[in-house]
Amino acid sequence: MERRTFLKFSAAAAAVATVTGCESSSASDPLPTPSEPILPPVGEGVTWGSCATNCWQACPLKVHSKDGVITRIETEGKTTDDWDSFDHEIRPCPRGRSMRQKVYNHDRLKYPMKRVGRRGSDEFVRISWEEAVSSVAAAMQKTYAEYGKNAIFMPLGGGSHDLNTGVTQSSVRLLNMAGGCLFFHNDYSASQYREGSAGMYGYLASNDGDTVGFWNTGSSLRSLEDSDLMVCFGYNPMEARLGGAGSGYEYLNVKKKNNFKTYYIDPRFTDTAVTATDEWVPIRPGTDAALCEAISNVLIEYGYADIPFLEQYTFGYDKYQDYILGVTDGIAKTPERAESICGIPAEKIREIAQAIGAASAPFVTQGFGPQRQGNGENNARAVMMLPLLVGKISGAGTNHGGTPGNDGLSHYAMMPADSLKDLMNMKIMDVTIPAASHLDAIEFGTEMKPSTHDVRYSDKSLMDADTPLETNVRFLWLASSNMLANQNGDINRADRLLNDESLVDFVVVIEQHMTASAKYADIILPEVSWLEMYDVIQSYNKMDCGSLMYAYGITPAVDPMFECKPAYDICHMIANELGIGSKFTNGGMTYLDQVRKVFTEFKKSNSWIQGDTFEEFVSFGPQRQPAGEHPNVGKIRDFITNPKQNPLGTPSGKVEIYSQYFESKQSQAEGTDEINPLPVYFACDESYEDATASEFPLQCINYHGKHSAHSIHASTPWLNEVLEHHLWLNPIDAGAAGVINGQKVIVESRRGKLEITARVTPRIVPGVVAMPQGQWRRMKGDIDVGGCANTLTDSKPSPVAKSFRSNTNRVRVYSA
């Protein structure tokens, strides 16, 4: 596509996308005040359940059942719904409301099974629980004896994300006691952001061993009540965080209270842009850092940069200024230069920059789409440069440029284990690899070292010696995880590796549904659904989930279906086969005993919770209170108040514009990738500027759709009916490809091809296509007719975090 065509579209889109207040026909007829909830029919029982999906919101469900069958799902049914006083309903989105269908879905796993065909073929036979657990235990013992503990790997899993005593915790507990395993650090959601922000700010209020839960989040969305400007980079809570206590609802409410100016920078005109912003600024994917360079150029040239602030609180500003003004390389990073890269007109870039410079309290924030790129670490750091340049990273209405957050409850009140205190601090896991690198560990694990693949040892001598892994991964333990063959990059590569039995000896899956990854199991162990569980459920406000803190208890609405068992009981059976059953159960504690113990520990640190026993706690239903500010906000404020007494956790103790952490990583850059100590733009493989990918003319991004949190709800019929899986395609590109709206098309990358319905819309920039991620891979010949985005993506890791670059893809589209 020609540059002038893109710019014409950008200008037109910016004009038509200006959102103004619209009069609703019902504005003069407000909703009535809620009355007392209607009582359930006689004979119908009501229990509390949870939508424990991986959107972090853990919405409560009022589950109605009769004669052992779930009949319907309701919300809390509160008689008050006041957002200002934090007394509003935690209203579940369609995912939670469809939970009954998820429980009774056709793909529920009913019995233990073993594989009889090729991995991935979905060919299994039913076996007894005794045969299943003895097979798993024997395979574990064989692996420990022949290869050692690091041959066993448990991938990241989000299928039961918001539980405290679920399959993740039970699995880690068992593996820890059985002899250990290779584990992961970082995640798929925000690793590039995490490493990028740590390069600038250190670990702020988190400790440096907190390798899973740390995101360096910033100010609450409620602080926007004191802001006069919001600049969003790829931040889309109206689609990703849909619940009544989520950041989408919070954003909508705070926007109504304070109509601050908003620039929404994203390749898509998302529902967040439609609902609650003023102006959409279309941008090419992966070019955010180029835009930020140009904004910085204007801020410096026009005198908006707060030089005294930068000299006192930052390290390396002089190097950054020289780079931005062109002293370093002879190329000034002007808006005109950025226009040719990111597609945003130079005059619009100057407008955004001057708005940031003139704002009293600018709130600059970012989602995680821009950092899921081959240059994602630098995109994240570049956005965080903008408020830093004007000296407004702390104070009412401001944000440090990261994703929003609040204080919150501990996400996992871990079931006691000998040395495992907290799932979010994996210090007992003495060897870890990046979460998205398990395919590498299967194929060439013994070549993976700290200096090349970010292998991490708790033993400093092993780090200093740059010691490679002692073995390849040969045994995979999937705990409600669809990462293996669906949610990781290049799943066609995964299929090839998993079907090479000289590489992979054993795959065990504990799961509720026959997911795409479950089809690769050697043994399947069926777990109960969320509505058949006991647990203590907590909100997780620290990671962009609204400022309402809440907790509640859940109990089974129905007895365990078929031959399904709670994960704790499954792991206990395996522990018995290994001869550590009593140790696993702390001398005989049942599943419910463990839940009660978790509640007791949870109550100690949360005195506001009502109920002295788990059963009393459940009877109160959801309990709530306002979440305080994120500890990171206080850390930055203390640093600004007294930087010598309260240094940051960087080598210099200051905000490092020139990151010494990134400088130490420079040798890890591969191919066209760059690791620059400064937060600057570079063009990576399959980016907009990659001339070698000309046969694939379109950039392809994927996003968190409303139908499913990652892949968890991908097979729920109601959601697939209401929220169609489709490809966004600009009319210019549709015309070039000869594609019409509603047509089935093939999307092809260097790694694979899939079939999907095209939706032709001006809500996406020309030269870019987009689809929701999370659909389950389903092959028909060499085409994925299930439409999994990772059929197209690459498993090559990002430069520093060694993480998933899911939004850096080049594709072509043609008629199916």
Disulfide bonds with the S-S distance in Angstrom:
none
